[in-house]
């Protein structure tokens, strides 16, 4: 049985957040091992709202019911959504009522942390913030996977680009644009 089939069976082919039967799809509840236990079946409308990060408060009153779903993956989604809704209102009241097992709570919070990391500054090996367009020096020989060469210690990389991951930057080495780990770089003056 595929994950999708398992989820259809579990949810009786209804969105596990709002109960809709319309255009259902598998949503992996990050960090997820892609199993059914760590995924939820949700409808297109829920998915669109979650992806756009622009939550329509009226739609999410459905969490009043779905937060009591016995499956941790759905509980985690409900918890994160309630957290994302304006605090101080009904969402806060529900959140106060929603008790998660320790493991589930950790999972729920782990997902939020990865959101924060997106906004974290990119730091070099000395903890100096790196900016778009900076020049850096590589401080350790780095084997570049897939490109078939080693980026040598001491190589200067000019005009770097930042990525959505604060641990990665992009730059041109040996004429090839590669991803470099910021912890192996030193900002040049
Ligand atoms: Zn839905």
Backbone and ligand atoms as CSV (ligand in chain L), in Angstrom:
chain,resi,resn,atom,element,x,y,z
A,1,UNK,N,N,0.851,-1.202,0.000
A,1,UNK,CA,C,0.000,0.000,0.000
A,1,UNK,C,C,0.887,1.253,0.000
A,2,UNK,N,N,0.584,2.201,-0.850
A,2,UNK,CA,C,1.370,3.436,-0.878
A,2,UNK,C,C,0.969,4.329,0.302
A,3,UNK,N,N,1.800,5.322,0.537
A,3,UNK,CA,C,1.500,6.286,1.613
A,3,UNK,C,C,0.142,6.931,1.353
A,4,UNK,N,N,-0.086,7.273,0.093
A,4,UNK,CA,C,-1.342,7.941,-0.244
A,4,UNK,C,C,-2.544,7.035,0.054
A,5,UNK,N,N,-2.421,5.767,-0.314
A,5,UNK,CA,C,-3.514,4.825,-0.038
A,5,UNK,C,C,-3.740,4.672,1.465
A,6,UNK,N,N,-2.625,4.586,2.192
A,6,UNK,CA,C,-2.738,4.439,3.649
A,6,UNK,C,C,-3.442,5.646,4.250
A,7,UNK,N,N,-3.123,6.817,3.707
A,7,UNK,CA,C,-3.743,8.038,4.242
A,7,UNK,C,C,-5.219,8.123,3.877
A,8,UNK,N,N,-5.550,7.681,2.663
A,8,UNK,CA,C,-6.969,7.669,2.264
A,8,UNK,C,C,-7.766,6.768,3.202
A,9,UNK,N,N,-7.136,5.625,3.537
A,9,UNK,CA,C,-7.811,4.689,4.422
A,9,UNK,C,C,-7.991,5.308,5.814
A,10,UNK,N,N,-6.919,5.898,6.320
A,10,UNK,CA,C,-6.944,6.486,7.650
A,10,UNK,C,C,-7.987,7.599,7.761
A,11,UNK,N,N,-8.067,8.414,6.716
A,11,UNK,CA,C,-8.901,9.618,6.799
A,11,UNK,C,C,-10.284,9.402,6.187
A,12,UNK,N,N,-10.522,8.182,5.662
A,12,UNK,CA,C,-11.751,7.910,4.905
A,12,UNK,C,C,-11.911,8.926,3.775
A,13,UNK,N,N,-10.766,9.251,3.143
A,13,UNK,CA,C,-10.711,10.142,1.985
A,13,UNK,C,C,-11.322,11.514,2.245
A,14,UNK,N,N,-10.977,12.044,3.392
A,14,UNK,CA,C,-11.363,13.422,3.694
A,14,UNK,C,C,-10.124,14.186,4.140
A,15,UNK,N,N,-10.118,15.484,3.845
A,15,UNK,CA,C,-9.029,16.335,4.319
A,15,UNK,C,C,-8.952,16.202,5.836
A,16,UNK,N,N,-7.758,15.893,6.337
A,16,UNK,CA,C,-7.632,15.655,7.777
A,16,UNK,C,C,-7.655,16.959,8.579
A,17,UNK,N,N,-7.655,18.070,7.876
A,17,UNK,CA,C,-7.754,19.347,8.597
A,17,UNK,C,C,-9.178,19.906,8.535
A,18,UNK,N,N,-9.775,19.938,7.333
A,18,UNK,CA,C,-11.072,20.605,7.222
A,18,UNK,C,C,-12.208,19.669,6.825
A,19,UNK,N,N,-11.894,18.393,6.529
A,19,UNK,CA,C,-12.956,17.444,6.218
A,19,UNK,C,C,-13.424,17.463,4.769
A,20,UNK,N,N,-12.888,18.366,3.962
A,20,UNK,CA,C,-13.299,18.456,2.561
A,20,UNK,C,C,-12.896,17.179,1.801
A,21,UNK,N,N,-13.677,16.839,0.775
A,21,UNK,CA,C,-13.329,15.670,-0.040
A,21,UNK,C,C,-12.725,16.106,-1.369
A,22,UNK,N,N,-12.425,17.383,-1.479
A,22,UNK,CA,C,-12.040,17.988,-2.743
A,22,UNK,C,C,-10.518,17.960,-2.950
A,23,UNK,N,N,-10.062,17.335,-4.038
A,23,UNK,CA,C,-8.653,17.360,-4.458
A,23,UNK,C,C,-7.684,17.140,-3.292
A,24,UNK,N,N,-7.615,15.899,-2.855
A,24,UNK,CA,C,-6.780,15.575,-1.698
A,24,UNK,C,C,-5.363,15.216,-2.120
A,25,UNK,N,N,-4.410,15.600,-1.307
A,25,UNK,CA,C,-3.023,15.266,-1.610
A,25,UNK,C,C,-2.252,14.999,-0.332
A,26,UNK,N,N,-1.119,14.320,-0.506
A,26,UNK,CA,C,-0.279,13.983,0.646
A,26,UNK,C,C,0.547,15.203,1.035
A,27,UNK,N,N,0.550,15.518,2.307
A,27,UNK,CA,C,1.375,16.610,2.818
A,27,UNK,C,C,2.336,16.017,3.845
A,28,UNK,N,N,3.635,16.131,3.568
A,28,UNK,CA,C,4.621,15.614,4.519
A,28,UNK,C,C,4.823,16.652,5.616
A,29,UNK,N,N,4.632,16.211,6.845
A,29,UNK,CA,C,4.726,17.137,7.972
A,29,UNK,C,C,6.191,17.198,8.416
A,30,UNK,N,N,6.911,18.166,7.884
A,30,UNK,CA,C,8.363,18.273,8.102
A,30,UNK,C,C,8.695,18.507,9.576
A,31,UNK,N,N,9.844,18.035,10.045
A,31,UNK,CA,C,10.723,17.061,9.382
A,31,UNK,C,C,10.077,15.684,9.347
A,32,UNK,N,N,9.980,15.113,8.149
A,32,UNK,CA,C,9.195,13.894,7.954
A,32,UNK,C,C,10.040,12.833,7.283
A,33,UNK,N,N,9.805,11.574,7.625
A,33,UNK,CA,C,10.485,10.477,6.939
A,33,UNK,C,C,9.651,9.989,5.752
A,34,UNK,N,N,8.640,10.772,5.377
A,34,UNK,CA,C,7.767,10.481,4.231
A,34,UNK,C,C,6.852,9.290,4.459
A,35,UNK,N,N,6.788,8.769,5.673
A,35,UNK,CA,C,5.862,7.673,5.952
A,35,UNK,C,C,4.463,8.252,6.150
A,36,UNK,N,N,3.464,7.361,6.146
A,36,UNK,CA,C,2.087,7.812,6.376
A,36,UNK,C,C,1.965,8.417,7.772
A,37,UNK,N,N,2.703,7.845,8.728
A,37,UNK,CA,C,2.635,8.347,10.114
A,37,UNK,C,C,3.097,9.793,10.194
A,38,UNK,N,N,4.002,10.178,9.285
A,38,UNK,CA,C,4.537,11.543,9.355
A,38,UNK,C,C,4.029,12.398,8.194
A,39,UNK,N,N,2.863,12.031,7.697
A,39,UNK,CA,C,2.227,12.811,6.634
A,39,UNK,C,C,0.756,12.954,6.961
A,40,UNK,N,N,0.104,13.843,6.256
A,40,UNK,CA,C,-1.337,14.010,6.420
A,40,UNK,C,C,-1.957,14.145,5.043
A,41,UNK,N,N,-3.228,13.804,4.958
A,41,UNK,CA,C,-3.955,13.959,3.701
A,41,UNK,C,C,-4.730,15.273,3.804
A,42,UNK,N,N,-4.410,16.206,2.952
A,42,UNK,CA,C,-5.117,17.486,3.042
A,42,UNK,C,C,-5.612,17.933,1.671
A,43,UNK,N,N,-6.614,18.793,1.692
A,43,UNK,CA,C,-7.245,19.231,0.438
A,43,UNK,C,C,-6.444,20.383,-0.167
A,44,UNK,N,N,-6.813,20.708,-1.389
A,44,UNK,CA,C,-6.095,21.734,-2.131
A,44,UNK,C,C,-6.192,23.082,-1.418
A,45,UNK,N,N,-7.359,23.367,-0.871
A,45,UNK,CA,C,-7.548,24.673,-0.240
A,45,UNK,C,C,-6.620,24.827,0.978
A,46,UNK,N,N,-6.566,23.792,1.812
A,46,UNK,CA,C,-5.677,23.841,2.979
A,46,UNK,C,C,-4.227,23.985,2.520
A,47,UNK,N,N,-3.872,23.167,1.530
A,47,UNK,CA,C,-2.504,23.182,1.024
A,47,UNK,C,C,-2.121,24.566,0.503
A,48,UNK,N,N,-3.020,25.187,-0.253
A,48,UNK,CA,C,-2.724,26.508,-0.821
A,48,UNK,C,C,-2.505,27.536,0.285
A,49,UNK,N,N,-3.358,27.463,1.286
A,49,UNK,CA,C,-3.239,28.424,2.389
A,49,UNK,C,C,-1.918,28.243,3.133
A,50,UNK,N,N,-1.551,26.980,3.347
A,50,UNK,CA,C,-0.322,26.704,4.091
A,50,UNK,C,C,0.886,27.165,3.276
A,51,UNK,N,N,0.858,26.856,1.974
A,51,UNK,CA,C,1.990,27.233,1.132
A,51,UNK,C,C,2.118,28.740,0.981
A,52,UNK,N,N,0.991,29.428,0.915
A,52,UNK,CA,C,1.046,30.880,0.690
A,52,UNK,C,C,1.400,31.615,1.973
A,53,UNK,N,N,1.299,30.897,3.112
A,53,UNK,CA,C,1.604,31.539,4.391
A,53,UNK,C,C,0.643,32.672,4.707
A,54,UNK,N,N,-0.482,32.660,4.014
A,54,UNK,CA,C,-1.452,33.732,4.205
A,54,UNK,C,C,-2.745,33.052,4.641
A,55,UNK,N,N,-2.920,32.910,5.939
A,55,UNK,CA,C,-4.010,32.094,6.462
A,55,UNK,C,C,-5.301,32.897,6.563
A,56,UNK,N,N,-6.354,32.326,6.005
A,56,UNK,CA,C,-7.683,32.924,6.113
A,56,UNK,C,C,-8.309,32.393,7.409
A,57,UNK,N,N,-8.416,33.262,8.377
A,57,UNK,CA,C,-8.856,32.861,9.708
A,57,UNK,C,C,-10.177,32.085,9.667
A,58,UNK,N,N,-11.070,32.490,8.771
A,58,UNK,CA,C,-12.392,31.842,8.707
A,58,UNK,C,C,-12.299,30.369,8.338
A,59,UNK,N,N,-11.338,30.066,7.457
A,59,UNK,CA,C,-11.204,28.679,7.023
A,59,UNK,C,C,-10.756,27.785,8.171
A,60,UNK,N,N,-9.928,28.320,9.050
A,60,UNK,CA,C,-9.237,27.470,10.019
A,60,UNK,C,C,-10.012,27.191,11.296
A,61,UNK,N,N,-11.263,27.645,11.330
A,61,UNK,CA,C,-12.113,27.220,12.452
A,61,UNK,C,C,-12.266,25.695,12.456
A,62,UNK,N,N,-11.967,25.079,11.286
A,62,UNK,CA,C,-12.024,23.617,11.186
A,62,UNK,C,C,-11.067,22.946,12.174
A,63,UNK,N,N,-10.054,23.672,12.614
A,63,UNK,CA,C,-9.072,23.084,13.540
A,63,UNK,C,C,-9.702,22.761,14.899
A,64,UNK,N,N,-10.800,23.435,15.181
A,64,UNK,CA,C,-11.552,23.172,16.413
A,64,UNK,C,C,-11.866,21.668,16.536
A,65,UNK,N,N,-12.147,21.035,15.394
A,65,UNK,CA,C,-12.392,19.586,15.397
A,65,UNK,C,C,-11.126,18.794,15.121
A,66,UNK,N,N,-10.378,19.233,14.087
A,66,UNK,CA,C,-9.295,18.360,13.618
A,66,UNK,C,C,-8.120,18.321,14.586
A,67,UNK,N,N,-7.997,19.284,15.491
A,67,UNK,CA,C,-6.889,19.224,16.455
A,67,UNK,C,C,-7.016,18.034,17.397
A,68,UNK,N,N,-8.218,17.429,17.458
A,68,UNK,CA,C,-8.414,16.251,18.312
A,68,UNK,C,C,-8.171,14.955,17.552
A,69,UNK,N,N,-7.698,15.058,16.300
A,69,UNK,CA,C,-7.367,13.877,15.506
A,69,UNK,C,C,-6.339,13.029,16.269
A,70,UNK,N,N,-6.531,11.693,16.307
A,70,UNK,CA,C,-5.602,10.851,17.069
A,70,UNK,C,C,-4.210,10.734,16.441
A,71,UNK,N,N,-4.047,11.158,15.196
A,71,UNK,CA,C,-2.756,10.992,14.531
A,71,UNK,C,C,-1.830,12.175,14.812
A,72,UNK,N,N,-0.649,11.887,15.355
A,72,UNK,CA,C,0.281,12.971,15.697
A,72,UNK,C,C,0.560,13.919,14.530
A,73,UNK,N,N,0.645,13.396,13.301
A,73,UNK,CA,C,0.963,14.273,12.163
A,73,UNK,C,C,-0.089,15.376,12.026
A,74,UNK,N,N,-1.345,15.015,12.246
A,74,UNK,CA,C,-2.424,16.003,12.128
A,74,UNK,C,C,-2.387,16.953,13.329
A,75,UNK,N,N,-2.083,16.410,14.490
A,75,UNK,CA,C,-1.964,17.262,15.682
A,75,UNK,C,C,-0.862,18.310,15.496
A,76,UNK,N,N,0.255,17.851,14.909
A,76,UNK,CA,C,1.377,18.772,14.685
A,76,UNK,C,C,0.959,19.889,13.731
A,77,UNK,N,N,0.251,19.529,12.660
A,77,UNK,CA,C,-0.204,20.554,11.710
A,77,UNK,C,C,-1.148,21.530,12.382
A,78,UNK,N,N,-2.071,20.987,13.174
A,78,UNK,CA,C,-3.048,21.848,13.859
A,78,UNK,C,C,-2.317,22.810,14.802
A,79,UNK,N,N,-1.366,22.277,15.521
A,79,UNK,CA,C,-0.614,23.103,16.481
A,79,UNK,C,C,0.121,24.239,15.766
A,80,UNK,N,N,0.797,23.893,14.645
A,80,UNK,CA,C,1.564,24.920,13.923
A,80,UNK,C,C,0.635,25.972,13.322
A,81,UNK,N,N,-0.504,25.514,12.813
A,81,UNK,CA,C,-1.437,26.471,12.205
A,81,UNK,C,C,-2.016,27.400,13.274
A,82,UNK,N,N,-2.383,26.823,14.402
A,82,UNK,CA,C,-2.937,27.655,15.476
A,82,UNK,C,C,-1.898,28.677,15.938
A,83,UNK,N,N,-0.641,28.262,15.964
A,83,UNK,CA,C,0.452,29.169,16.326
A,83,UNK,C,C,0.578,30.311,15.327
A,84,UNK,N,N,0.286,30.004,14.050
A,84,UNK,CA,C,0.486,31.002,12.994
A,84,UNK,C,C,-0.665,31.988,12.899
A,85,UNK,N,N,-1.809,31.625,13.485
A,85,UNK,CA,C,-2.970,32.522,13.437
A,85,UNK,C,C,-2.785,33.622,14.482
A,86,UNK,N,N,-3.489,34.729,14.313
A,86,UNK,CA,C,-3.314,35.833,15.264
A,86,UNK,C,C,-3.523,35.352,16.701
A,87,UNK,N,N,-2.581,35.683,17.564
A,87,UNK,CA,C,-2.704,35.221,18.942
A,87,UNK,C,C,-3.672,36.129,19.693
A,88,UNK,N,N,-4.173,35.621,20.791
A,88,UNK,CA,C,-5.082,36.425,21.601
A,88,UNK,C,C,-6.545,36.170,21.292
A,89,UNK,N,N,-6.831,35.470,20.161
A,89,UNK,CA,C,-8.220,35.203,19.799
A,89,UNK,C,C,-8.592,33.750,20.022
A,90,UNK,N,N,-9.532,33.278,19.221
A,90,UNK,CA,C,-10.000,31.901,19.371
A,90,UNK,C,C,-8.890,30.887,19.139
A,91,UNK,N,N,-7.965,31.209,18.230
A,91,UNK,CA,C,-6.875,30.263,17.928
A,91,UNK,C,C,-6.027,30.031,19.177
A,92,UNK,N,N,-5.776,31.103,19.897
A,92,UNK,CA,C,-5.007,31.005,21.136
A,92,UNK,C,C,-5.745,30.122,22.152
A,93,UNK,N,N,-7.063,30.303,22.243
A,93,UNK,CA,C,-7.859,29.497,23.183
A,93,UNK,C,C,-7.732,28.014,22.851
A,94,UNK,N,N,-7.775,27.695,21.539
A,94,UNK,CA,C,-7.664,26.290,21.127
A,94,UNK,C,C,-6.264,25.765,21.439
A,95,UNK,N,N,-5.280,26.591,21.155
A,95,UNK,CA,C,-3.895,26.197,21.395
A,95,UNK,C,C,-3.692,25.877,22.878
A,96,UNK,N,N,-4.315,26.677,23.725
A,96,UNK,CA,C,-4.191,26.438,25.167
A,96,UNK,C,C,-4.801,25.096,25.568
A,97,UNK,N,N,-5.783,24.646,24.804
A,97,UNK,CA,C,-6.457,23.380,25.122
A,97,UNK,C,C,-5.736,22.177,24.530
A,98,UNK,N,N,-4.913,22.436,23.491
A,98,UNK,CA,C,-4.302,21.337,22.734
A,98,UNK,C,C,-3.085,20.820,23.479
A,99,UNK,N,N,-3.215,19.637,24.041
A,99,UNK,CA,C,-2.104,19.030,24.749
A,99,UNK,C,C,-1.434,18.005,23.846
A,100,UNK,N,N,-0.131,18.136,23.625
A,100,UNK,CA,C,0.595,17.181,22.785
A,100,UNK,C,C,1.519,16.340,23.655
A,101,UNK,N,N,1.680,15.076,23.265
A,101,UNK,CA,C,2.686,14.221,23.910
A,101,UNK,C,C,4.056,14.871,23.696
A,102,UNK,N,N,5.020,14.566,24.561
A,102,UNK,CA,C,6.346,15.194,24.471
A,102,UNK,C,C,6.974,15.054,23.082
A,103,UNK,N,N,6.932,13.825,22.536
A,103,UNK,CA,C,7.533,13.591,21.214
A,103,UNK,C,C,6.858,14.451,20.155
A,104,UNK,N,N,5.553,14.513,20.252
A,104,UNK,CA,C,4.774,15.245,19.253
A,104,UNK,C,C,5.056,16.745,19.374
A,105,UNK,N,N,5.156,17.207,20.594
A,105,UNK,CA,C,5.464,18.618,20.842
A,105,UNK,C,C,6.828,18.983,20.236
A,106,UNK,N,N,7.802,18.087,20.429
A,106,UNK,CA,C,9.141,18.330,19.877
A,106,UNK,C,C,9.097,18.410,18.357
A,107,UNK,N,N,8.340,17.513,17.784
A,107,UNK,CA,C,8.174,17.478,16.322
A,107,UNK,C,C,7.550,18.796,15.856
A,108,UNK,N,N,6.496,19.201,16.536
A,108,UNK,CA,C,5.787,20.426,16.153
A,108,UNK,C,C,6.730,21.623,16.198
A,109,UNK,N,N,7.547,21.687,17.238
A,109,UNK,CA,C,8.449,22.830,17.397
A,109,UNK,C,C,9.615,22.756,16.418
A,110,UNK,N,N,10.055,21.536,16.096
A,110,UNK,CA,C,11.168,21.371,15.154
A,110,UNK,C,C,10.814,22.007,13.811
A,111,UNK,N,N,9.570,21.868,13.402
A,111,UNK,CA,C,9.139,22.455,12.133
A,111,UNK,C,C,9.176,23.971,12.172
A,112,UNK,N,N,8.829,24.522,13.313
A,112,UNK,CA,C,8.846,25.982,13.431
A,112,UNK,C,C,10.267,26.502,13.372
A,113,UNK,N,N,11.191,25.763,14.003
A,113,UNK,CA,C,12.581,26.210,14.030
A,113,UNK,C,C,13.143,26.341,12.628
A,114,UNK,N,N,12.807,25.397,11.751
A,114,UNK,CA,C,13.385,25.481,10.417
A,114,UNK,C,C,12.893,26.745,9.698
A,115,UNK,N,N,11.716,27.230,10.081
A,115,UNK,CA,C,11.249,28.503,9.518
A,115,UNK,C,C,12.166,29.636,9.948
A,116,UNK,N,N,12.535,29.607,11.235
A,116,UNK,CA,C,13.388,30.671,11.759
A,116,UNK,C,C,14.744,30.675,11.063
A,117,UNK,N,N,15.248,29.472,10.789
A,117,UNK,CA,C,16.568,29.387,10.186
A,117,UNK,C,C,16.631,30.101,8.844
A,118,UNK,N,N,15.482,30.128,8.159
A,118,UNK,CA,C,15.454,30.826,6.877
A,118,UNK,C,C,15.864,32.289,7.039
A,119,UNK,N,N,15.553,32.849,8.190
A,119,UNK,CA,C,15.836,34.262,8.391
A,119,UNK,C,C,17.149,34.488,9.128
A,120,UNK,N,N,17.819,33.387,9.492
A,120,UNK,CA,C,19.051,33.523,10.262
A,120,UNK,C,C,20.130,34.105,9.359
A,121,UNK,N,N,21.057,34.886,9.940
A,121,UNK,CA,C,22.137,35.439,9.113
A,121,UNK,C,C,23.087,34.338,8.665
A,122,UNK,N,N,23.724,34.552,7.518
A,122,UNK,CA,C,24.757,33.640,7.036
A,122,UNK,C,C,26.082,34.102,7.625
A,123,UNK,N,N,26.760,33.210,8.347
A,123,UNK,CA,C,27.990,33.591,9.043
A,123,UNK,C,C,29.176,32.806,8.506
A,124,UNK,N,N,30.348,33.456,8.446
A,124,UNK,CA,C,31.552,32.729,8.033
A,124,UNK,C,C,32.145,31.997,9.240
A,125,UNK,N,N,33.333,31.398,9.046
A,125,UNK,CA,C,33.923,30.562,10.094
A,125,UNK,C,C,34.225,31.366,11.365
A,126,UNK,N,N,34.363,32.680,11.238
A,126,UNK,CA,C,34.630,33.506,12.418
A,126,UNK,C,C,33.363,34.104,13.000
A,127,UNK,N,N,32.241,33.789,12.403
A,127,UNK,CA,C,30.988,34.360,12.891
A,127,UNK,C,C,30.707,35.742,12.325
A,128,UNK,N,N,31.470,36.160,11.298
A,128,UNK,CA,C,31.168,37.448,10.658
A,128,UNK,C,C,30.048,37.252,9.651
A,129,UNK,N,N,29.060,38.142,9.659
A,129,UNK,CA,C,27.961,37.988,8.706
A,129,UNK,C,C,28.431,38.181,7.261
A,130,UNK,N,N,27.932,37.334,6.379
A,130,UNK,CA,C,28.261,37.439,4.959
A,130,UNK,C,C,27.084,38.076,4.230
A,131,UNK,N,N,27.413,38.929,3.273
A,131,UNK,CA,C,26.387,39.607,2.490
A,131,UNK,C,C,26.512,39.185,1.033
A,132,UNK,N,N,25.420,39.340,0.329
A,132,UNK,CA,C,25.396,39.169,-1.119
A,132,UNK,C,C,26.536,39.999,-1.740
A,133,UNK,N,N,27.347,39.388,-2.615
A,133,UNK,CA,C,28.390,40.155,-3.302
A,133,UNK,C,C,29.725,40.196,-2.568
A,134,UNK,N,N,29.789,39.659,-1.361
A,134,UNK,CA,C,31.050,39.643,-0.612
A,134,UNK,C,C,32.075,38.738,-1.295
A,135,UNK,N,N,33.335,38.953,-0.915
A,135,UNK,CA,C,34.392,38.033,-1.333
A,135,UNK,C,C,34.823,37.235,-0.116
A,136,UNK,N,N,35.106,35.955,-0.332
A,136,UNK,CA,C,35.496,35.087,0.775
A,136,UNK,C,C,36.704,34.253,0.361
A,137,UNK,N,N,37.373,33.679,1.344
A,137,UNK,CA,C,38.474,32.755,1.102
A,137,UNK,C,C,38.103,31.409,1.678
A,138,UNK,N,N,38.395,30.350,0.941
A,138,UNK,CA,C,38.121,28.995,1.430
A,138,UNK,C,C,39.229,28.617,2.413
A,139,UNK,N,N,38.861,28.102,3.592
A,139,UNK,CA,C,39.875,27.832,4.620
A,139,UNK,C,C,40.226,26.349,4.740
A,140,UNK,N,N,39.675,25.511,3.869
A,140,UNK,CA,C,39.902,24.071,3.986
A,140,UNK,C,C,39.712,23.488,2.594
A,141,UNK,N,N,40.555,22.506,2.194
A,141,UNK,CA,C,40.336,21.851,0.895
A,141,UNK,C,C,38.960,21.207,0.886
A,142,UNK,N,N,38.175,21.515,-0.126
A,142,UNK,CA,C,36.813,20.975,-0.170
A,142,UNK,C,C,36.610,20.193,-1.448
A,143,UNK,N,N,36.228,18.945,-1.316
A,143,UNK,CA,C,35.907,18.140,-2.486
A,143,UNK,C,C,34.518,18.571,-2.963
A,144,UNK,N,N,34.438,18.976,-4.216
A,144,UNK,CA,C,33.154,19.443,-4.739
A,144,UNK,C,C,32.445,18.273,-5.395
A,145,UNK,N,N,31.421,17.802,-4.721
A,145,UNK,CA,C,30.690,16.642,-5.230
A,145,UNK,C,C,30.066,16.967,-6.577
A,146,UNK,N,N,30.190,16.064,-7.506
A,146,UNK,CA,C,29.520,16.247,-8.789
A,146,UNK,C,C,30.324,17.083,-9.769
A,147,UNK,N,N,31.233,17.933,-9.273
A,147,UNK,CA,C,31.993,18.780,-10.192
A,147,UNK,C,C,33.359,18.177,-10.496
A,148,UNK,N,N,33.786,17.198,-9.703
A,148,UNK,CA,C,35.022,16.476,-9.995
A,148,UNK,C,C,36.288,17.257,-9.723
A,149,UNK,N,N,36.270,18.206,-8.793
A,149,UNK,CA,C,37.524,18.867,-8.430
A,149,UNK,C,C,37.486,19.232,-6.953
A,150,UNK,N,N,38.668,19.620,-6.469
A,150,UNK,CA,C,38.762,20.046,-5.080
A,150,UNK,C,C,38.949,21.549,-5.063
A,151,UNK,N,N,38.133,22.229,-4.302
A,151,UNK,CA,C,38.320,23.663,-4.117
A,151,UNK,C,C,39.388,23.820,-3.044
A,152,UNK,N,N,40.541,24.367,-3.461
A,152,UNK,CA,C,41.706,24.391,-2.579
A,152,UNK,C,C,41.579,25.455,-1.499
A,153,UNK,N,N,42.129,25.107,-0.373
A,153,UNK,CA,C,42.258,26.070,0.715
A,153,UNK,C,C,42.982,27.311,0.201
A,154,UNK,N,N,42.505,28.477,0.556
A,154,UNK,CA,C,43.143,29.720,0.128
A,154,UNK,C,C,42.541,30.311,-1.132
A,155,UNK,N,N,41.676,29.540,-1.806
A,155,UNK,CA,C,41.031,30.047,-3.022
A,155,UNK,C,C,40.095,31.205,-2.671
A,156,UNK,N,N,40.213,32.272,-3.424
A,156,UNK,CA,C,39.307,33.407,-3.215
A,156,UNK,C,C,38.054,33.216,-4.058
A,157,UNK,N,N,36.927,33.497,-3.469
A,157,UNK,CA,C,35.657,33.425,-4.212
A,157,UNK,C,C,35.033,34.818,-4.137
A,158,UNK,N,N,34.856,35.426,-5.298
A,158,UNK,CA,C,34.306,36.776,-5.334
A,158,UNK,C,C,32.819,36.766,-5.626
A,159,UNK,N,N,32.196,37.805,-5.167
A,159,UNK,CA,C,30.806,38.056,-5.555
A,159,UNK,C,C,29.895,36.867,-5.241
A,160,UNK,N,N,29.887,36.468,-3.980
A,160,UNK,CA,C,29.072,35.312,-3.595
A,160,UNK,C,C,27.582,35.674,-3.595
A,161,UNK,N,N,26.761,34.637,-3.679
A,161,UNK,CA,C,25.309,34.813,-3.528
A,161,UNK,C,C,24.870,34.063,-2.283
A,162,UNK,N,N,23.936,34.644,-1.567
A,162,UNK,CA,C,23.364,33.943,-0.417
A,162,UNK,C,C,22.258,33.016,-0.907
A,163,UNK,N,N,21.963,31.988,-0.129
A,163,UNK,CA,C,20.876,31.077,-0.468
A,163,UNK,C,C,19.860,31.113,0.663
A,164,UNK,N,N,18.780,30.376,0.517
A,164,UNK,CA,C,17.774,30.358,1.573
A,164,UNK,C,C,18.285,29.622,2.804
A,165,UNK,N,N,19.343,28.841,2.644
A,165,UNK,CA,C,19.943,28.136,3.772
A,165,UNK,C,C,21.137,28.941,4.286
A,166,UNK,N,N,21.111,29.378,5.556
A,166,UNK,CA,C,22.204,30.215,6.062
A,166,UNK,C,C,23.545,29.493,6.118
A,167,UNK,N,N,23.539,28.176,5.979
A,167,UNK,CA,C,24.807,27.438,6.001
A,167,UNK,C,C,25.418,27.307,4.610
A,168,UNK,N,N,24.704,27.741,3.595
A,168,UNK,CA,C,25.183,27.594,2.218
A,168,UNK,C,C,25.308,28.948,1.533
A,169,UNK,N,N,26.370,29.120,0.772
A,169,UNK,CA,C,26.424,30.251,-0.161
A,169,UNK,C,C,26.750,29.669,-1.535
A,170,UNK,N,N,26.576,30.493,-2.561
A,170,UNK,CA,C,26.957,30.052,-3.897
A,170,UNK,C,C,28.049,30.967,-4.412
A,171,UNK,N,N,28.979,30.378,-5.111
A,171,UNK,CA,C,30.057,31.181,-5.691
A,171,UNK,C,C,30.722,30.413,-6.813
A,172,UNK,N,N,31.577,31.123,-7.553
A,172,UNK,CA,C,32.220,30.521,-8.715
A,172,UNK,C,C,33.646,30.114,-8.349
A,173,UNK,N,N,33.928,28.816,-8.503
A,173,UNK,CA,C,35.275,28.282,-8.257
A,173,UNK,C,C,35.669,27.478,-9.488
A,174,UNK,N,N,36.887,27.716,-10.008
A,174,UNK,CA,C,37.332,27.031,-11.234
A,174,UNK,C,C,36.318,27.203,-12.357
A,175,UNK,N,N,35.668,28.335,-12.402
A,175,UNK,CA,C,34.704,28.595,-13.469
A,175,UNK,C,C,33.373,27.892,-13.301
A,176,UNK,N,N,33.191,27.206,-12.180
A,176,UNK,CA,C,31.940,26.483,-11.965
A,176,UNK,C,C,31.205,27.088,-10.774
A,177,UNK,N,N,29.928,27.286,-10.926
A,177,UNK,CA,C,29.150,27.836,-9.828
A,177,UNK,C,C,28.795,26.694,-8.872
A,178,UNK,N,N,29.241,26.799,-7.634
A,178,UNK,CA,C,29.011,25.713,-6.682
A,178,UNK,C,C,28.451,26.253,-5.378
A,179,UNK,N,N,27.925,25.339,-4.596
A,179,UNK,CA,C,27.445,25.677,-3.259
A,179,UNK,C,C,28.583,25.413,-2.277
A,180,UNK,N,N,28.840,26.358,-1.408
A,180,UNK,CA,C,29.899,26.204,-0.401
A,180,UNK,C,C,29.286,26.341,0.990
A,181,UNK,N,N,29.862,25.594,1.922
A,181,UNK,CA,C,29.402,25.712,3.309
A,181,UNK,C,C,30.039,26.945,3.936
A,182,UNK,N,N,29.217,27.792,4.507
A,182,UNK,CA,C,29.739,29.059,5.036
A,182,UNK,C,C,30.735,28.848,6.175
A,183,UNK,N,N,30.651,27.686,6.872
A,183,UNK,CA,C,31.577,27.451,7.986
A,183,UNK,C,C,32.994,27.183,7.508
A,184,UNK,N,N,33.223,26.960,6.203
A,184,UNK,CA,C,34.568,26.745,5.673
A,184,UNK,C,C,35.067,27.963,4.918
A,185,UNK,N,N,34.468,29.106,5.192
A,185,UNK,CA,C,34.831,30.333,4.471
A,185,UNK,C,C,35.246,31.416,5.456
A,186,UNK,N,N,36.086,32.298,4.959
A,186,UNK,CA,C,36.442,33.465,5.750
A,186,UNK,C,C,36.210,34.699,4.880
A,187,UNK,N,N,35.567,35.661,5.462
A,187,UNK,CA,C,35.286,36.870,4.713
A,187,UNK,C,C,36.590,37.615,4.411
A,188,UNK,N,N,36.779,38.052,3.161
A,188,UNK,CA,C,37.989,38.815,2.800
A,188,UNK,C,C,37.695,40.294,3.030
A,189,UNK,N,N,38.742,41.031,3.376
A,189,UNK,CA,C,38.537,42.466,3.594
A,189,UNK,C,C,38.861,43.251,2.342
L,1,ZN,ZN,ZN,-8.762,20.944,3.890
